[in-house]
Amino acid sequence: MDFDLMITSFPKLLVATVVTLKLLSASLFFGLFLGLFFAILRLNKNIFINKFAYGYSYIFRGTPLLVQIFIIYFGLGQIEYLRTTFLWVILKEPYWCAIIAFTLNTGAYTSEILRSAFQTIKPGIIEAGKSLGISNKIIFYKIQIPIAIRQSLPAYGNEIILMMKGTSLASTVTLMDLTGVAKYIISTTFKPIEVFIVAGGIYLFMTFIIHNVIKYLEKKYSFQ
Amino acid sequence: MELLAFGKTGWGDELFYATLMTIAVSITAMLVGFFFALIFTPLKLSKYKTLNLVGNFYTTVIRGVPELLVIYLFFFGGSGAIMYVASIFGYYEYIEINAFVTGSMAIGIISGAYSTEVFRGAIQSIDKGQFEAAKVLGINKFGQFYKIILPQMLRLAIPNLSNVWQITLKDTSLISVTGLVEIMRQSYIAAGSTRDPLFFYSFAAVLYLLLTYVSMKLINKLEIRYSRGH
């Protein structure tokens, strides 16, 4: 066991953790809106809109995240037209490609979580709102959305942790996130176990924090 | 379309074999996972605190650390560990483990952690009376588990195991970083030599969708079969 290596690699890995956290927070932020948007589309009675939203979540949940990143990073650059538009400024950066892929991926899972949360809301609550003369729009924003968010907290907590692990794939498109730096140190020192313990420890610590924050929120917003 | 032709002109046959490789790795990893789950589930359900701790350590660490990091650990550390064990027995030559073994072990350990949680949940939801009845009938511990609990547990576990299967299938794409030629790696090679990444990665996505779709259909059949009488 090489403790010196563990101590010297720790600050390097901590710096890389910042990249991981940036990727995670950006994709969760955009993914939440995307997920909410598609969850609402899923509840739409129009069969085409409904199928479109289902197709989106089916494709992104049925394929590996790695394929999605590769299509966006390596694949989209091939389209000549895209290179001439302003989108190319974003798409040539691996950082933004990773965020786009993660956002689309987490959006698909989030839309499923929110959809099932919307569907488990008791009709009585919506009826109560209607009989009090509250408009449909206000019922949706002030009653359905808050309840759905509370209902989906446990599942969403899992999704955050899965996404945190997912950000490690950013290292495959040359980004130096926690896993990327860990791999670099491993391949230069050939001491995989030491580096795994330190990097894995940082990931576990983040999982622990996320888990407890979600638990706290669940308690705070419980119905009792 | 000619890019997908079979034979020397296209990538059809290569991608076909790569798909078979993905299926082979997934099944092997799933079986390795079951093996780990059969060890760690009893530990998690044991009444001894130390054994609980060991079981919880396994599932917590594996489910909290990225799959890619575990794969790198096995990829870079695998042959080192085997060589260390071999050196104890007086064998000092270089040993290289095959990418298939490394990959299925790494993914298997990950899938095992998920399977353990599924089995634990399933066993806990079996009616207590079943355990008591088995005891009263004088069936020994081994028989209790394998003849009474396991068959009932499987029925309850199948829906969740189908999720584990989907996760495992998708995780195998990560083994491509070790050079094992499965769908992802083959698409990477094809994309590199034809300079058509968009087509080949999209085709890889279609292959994965096909695999998940077909396996869902098969698992649904299995589910119906195992819930006969319920």
Interface residues (C-beta under 8 A of the other chain):
Chain A: Y58 I59 G62 T63 P64 L65 L66 V67 Q68 F70 I71 F74 G75 L76 G77 Q78 I79 I161 M164 K165 G166 T167 S168 L169 S171 T172 T179 A182 K183 I186 S187 F190 P192 I193 F196 A199 G200 Y203 L204 T207 F208
Chain B: T60 V61 R63 G64 V65 P66 E67 L68 L69 Y72 L73 F75 F76 G77 G80 Q166 K170 D171 S173 L174 S176 V177 M184 S187 Y188 A191 R195 D196 P197 L198 Y201 S202 A204 A205 Y208 L209 T212 Y213
